Amino acid sequence: MTRLRLSLLPGVLPCVLPCALAGALAVSASALAQSPSPAVTNPLPTTTSPDPAKPATPEIPAPAQSVPQALAPAKPTTPALPTLVETPGETNDVDDVVLPAKPAAILAGRAKWEEAVPTLQGAFKRIEAELAKAGLAPAGRPLAVFAKTDDDGFLFEAMVPITGVPEGKPALGEDVRFGSTPSGKALRFNHKGSYDDIDGTYETLTAYLDAKDLVVQDRFIEEYVTDLSDRADDRLEVNIYALPR
C-alpha cells in the first residue's frame, strides 16, 4: 500500500437440550388374543388373571417434555478502552475536536508501507509486554503518530495511553519510553473499512483541507478504535487526526 503524501498540500510535510429430539418414541401395544373356549352355560367372568407363562407387557411412559437447559451465566466482559475523544466519529464526516494530553508508553520506529500493519502490531505488543512487566495496564486505545512519510515508508511513534507515569521511571526497557499523546485542537476523520482502503479517507482529508485552505502540522495520528489485526479486515475502525497550525 502506498500512503497519500501530505506534501501535496501547501505547508504540509509528507505524511481490524441444543437440538430438538430427532423423533418422538412411538409405543404400540397389541391386545392379548384370547383362545376360544368351549361353549359353556355360564359366560366367563369379565376379568381374568394374566397367563403366568407370558411375561407382562411393560408399560412404557410417554417421553418427557424436553426442558431447555439453564443458560450459563455470561462471562464478564472487559470494559472497552476509551478513545482520546469519547464521542464516536461519523464516517464521511469531519469533526472539530480537542485532544487531551494523556500519559503514554511510546516506541519509535520506521516501516515500509507494505509492512505497516505487522510493524505497528509488533510495536503495540512490545509496549504492552513492557507495561505488563512493570505492573501497568493500557488505559486507552493504541495510536500511531506519523512524523514523516515518503513513497517508500514512514517514521512513526507507537503509543499506548496509561493512567500515569511511575515516579522516577523515565523508560521501560531500552526502547520504550514514557511521554504524552498529542494534544490540542484537531480535525477528526473517521475511517471504517480495511486498512488497504484507508487511502480513500486520506483523500477526503486532503480535499477538505484544500477546500478550507487549512494548513496542518507536519504529522498525522491514527487511533485504532478496533484492533489492528489484518490489513484486509473490513471491520477495522480508525480515527485519523490532523492538527491545524
N, C-alpha and C positions, 0 to 999 in steps of 0.2 A: 504494500500500500504506500502511496506517496501522499504525504500530508500537504494541504494547501499552504503555500508560503505567504505569510502575512506581510512579507516585504513588498507585495503588490500594493499595499495601502500606504498612503503618504504618512510618514512619521512612524511606521511600524516595522520592527525588525522581523525576520522570518520566524516565524513562529513554529453482562454476560450469567344354631344350625344354619352357615352362609348360603348353602344351596337348598332349594326345596327338596323333599324326598323324591326319589326317582319315580315312585309309584305307590299307590296305597295297597295294603295287603287285602287280598280277596279271600273270604272264607266261605266255603260251601259245605253244607252238611247234608248227607243223604238220610232219608228216613230208613230206619231198620225194617227190612222186609219181614213180615210175619208169615210163617209157614201155615198153609191152610190146615185147619184142624178138622177132625171127623165131626160129622154132624152130631150135635147133642141137643137134648131137650132144652136145657137152660144155656143162655149165652155166657161167654167168658166174662169175667169182671173187666171193667173198663180200664183198670190199672193192673199191670203185670210187673213182676220183678225182672230186671235185666238178666240176660243169659250170662251166667258167670264165666262161660267158656270164651266169651268175646270181650275184648277189652273195651272199656267205655270210651266213647269219643270225647277227647278233652275239649273243654270249652276254650276257645281262643278269643281273648279280649280284643276289642277294636283297637287299632293303633292309636296311641295317644297323640293329641294335638301337638304339633311342633311348637316349642316355646322359644322365641328368639333369645339368644344369649345376651346377657347384660353387656352393654358396650363398655370396653375397657376405658378407664379414665384417660383423657388426653394427656400426652406428655407436655410438661410445661415448656413454653416457648421462650427463647431468649429475646428480650426486648431488642427491637431493631436499633442499630446505631444511628444517631441523628446526622443529618447533613448540616453544612455550615449555615444554611438558611432553612428554618423549619417549614415554611410554606413551600409545597412542592411546585416545581416548574411545569409549564404547559408546553407541549411540543408545538413547534412552528410559531412560538411567541417569544418575545424578548421582555425580560423583567429588569427593572432598576432595583437593585438590592444593595444592602450594606453587609459586607463580610466582617464577622468578628474575628479578632486575633485569638487563636486558640493554641495552647502549648502542643507541641507535636514532636515525635521522633522522626528524623529526616535522614534519608540516604540518597546521595547524589550519584549520578551515573550517566552513561551515554548509550544509545542504541540505534540500530538501523530501523527504518520504518517497517520492513518486513518482519522484524523481530520485536516489535513494540509490545505486543501482548505478553509473550513469555518473559520478556525482560522486566516489565512492570510487575507481573505476577511474582517473579523471583524477588524483586526488591521489597514488595509488601510482606512476603513470607519471611524474609530476612529480618525486617524490622519487628514483626510480630514475635519472632523467635527470641530476639534480644529483649523485647519487653517482657516476655514470659520469664526469662531468666532473672530479670530484675524484679519480678513480682508485680509488674504493671500490666494494665489491660487497655486495649483501644477504647476511646471514648467518642469516636466519630467515624464517618465513612472515609476510606483512604482516598487520597488525591495525588495528582502529579502536576508539578509546576514545570512547564516547558520554557526554559530560559532562552534557548537558541535553537533554531531549526534551519535545515537546508534540504536540498534534494536527496541527500544520502541518509540523513538521520537527524538526531536531536540530542540535546543535553537536557537532563531532567533532574528534578528533586522529588523523590517519592516521599510522601508524608502520611503519617498515621496520627491523628489527634489523640491526646491523652488528657487526663484530668489535671495533671500538674507535673512540673519537673521536680524530681527529687533534689532536695537541698544538697549542695556540694557535689553533684554528679553531672558534669557537663556533657558526658557522652555515654553511649552503650557500645562496648566493643571498640574496634578500630575505626569503623566507617560510619556507624550510626551515631548521630549527634542529636542534641536537643535544640529546639528552636521554636518558631511560631509560624502558623499558617498566614498567608497573605490576608490583609485586611483593608477596609475602606470601601468606597463606592465601586460598584461593579455592574456590568451588564451580564445577565444570565441567559444562556441559550440552552434549551433542554433538548437532548438527543435521545430518541428511543429507536432502537434497532441495532443491527450488528455493528461491530467496530469497523468492519470493512466498508460500511456505508456512512461513516462519520464525516467524511469529506463533504457530503451534501450539507450537513449542518454548518460546517465552516464556510461553505459558500454563502449560506444565508447570513452568517455573521459578517462576512466581508461586504455583501450587498447592503446590509443595514448600515454598517459604518460609512460606506461610500455615500449612501443616500442622506445620512445625517451629518456628513462631513466631520466625523469624530476621529480623534487621534487617541490611540490607546498605548499603554505601556508595552515594553518590548518582551512580553511574556503572556502566556495564557494558561488557564488552570482547567484541568479535567478532574471532576469529582465523581467517583464511581458509586452511584446510588444503589446499583445491584452489583454483585460480584463480577469481576472481570475474569470470566472463566474460559471463553473461547471467542476468537475473533469473528466467527460466523454465527454466534448466538444472537438471534434477533430479539431476545428478551432483555438485552442489555439496556440500561438507562444511565446516561451520563449528563451531569451538569457542566457546561463549559462557561467559564467566566473570563471576561475581558475587562481589564482595569483601565478606565479612562485616565488620561493625563490631566 
